[in-house]
């Protein structure tokens, strides 16, 4: 139902993950009998978790760790790992910066040119470990670097921006023809962000294997303050899941995966993202809390160091546990920041569902935390 904001404008009520809750059903299961497996294209994963392409979250080392733990780490191919031979001292410097100086210094550090040979070498390092290889570029850099990325042997290609559309218009440069690009590529492409039914449906029609829902950034994003853009994630995921359903009929059976990206900070958020129709989640701050994360107790995304209009910030996060315990426990805290997969299994078991696809049918209610 639309709400009248004034005589000339109406708006739809939208919901965040904090506004909803999952409801138990008449049946329960043992958590050990629940499957959290997820498959996209030819690639199978034990858990529906992608590490966000953010320098505070995914390095070649943590991409390998996450792959060995059953998930998928997505390396930011425009990050420090593809600009510097040895970025470790720079990551330590970013973690030590005074708050007032952080944005300016990060802009300076990220002004170093991207080196194609480092793109190649970082992806080769991940491939040598025997895990699925995924790298991310913004739409602006995709045409420049995709040949290097594909030649390096990437398995999944991610095109990720604040907002990615299938119909970008530009009088300044030649926009990326997303449909042609995906058609010509021999690698499955995940693309986003999208936050509406229509935008997602158009991205699905380009041939994408998956669509990222949301604007990314989450805890480190200031997009709402700088651009006025915001995607209440419960509604956004449900809308994009609706586009997936309709595209499945339109295309004669082609299934496009829906991946919640942003606002997924706790195990409860993961549960609710999947309940609203997501197939998987892309995690930023949830993994940045790992004691072995490259951010060293801080979290930031690529928007934080934009050269002209930063739309994010470096934020301090509590270091909770090593990555393996963040995912599988045992949890040293009771706030949903550790043993994420154990909590997901428990929720699925409590509501009686045996796999992720079934769990998308779980009953949810509008129950804001403020309402008790």
Secondary structure, DSSP 8 states (H G I E B T S, - for coil): -EEEEETTEEEE----GGGEEE---S----GGG----EEETTEEESSSEEE-S-TTT--HHHHHHHHHTTSEEEEETTSGGGT-S--HHHHHHHHH--HHHHHHHHHHHTTS---HHHHHHHHHHHHHTTS--EEEE-HHHHHHHHHHHHHTT-SEEEEE-SS--SS---SSS----HHHHHHH-SSEEEEEEE-SHHHHHHHHTTT-SEEEES-S-GGGB-HHHHH-----HHHHHHHHHHHHHHHHHHTTS---EEEEESS--SHHHHHHHHHTT-SEEEESHHHHTBTTSTTTTEE--GGGG-SS---B--EE----B-HHHHHH---S-SSSSS-HHHHHHHHHHHHT--SHHHHTT--EEE--GGG-
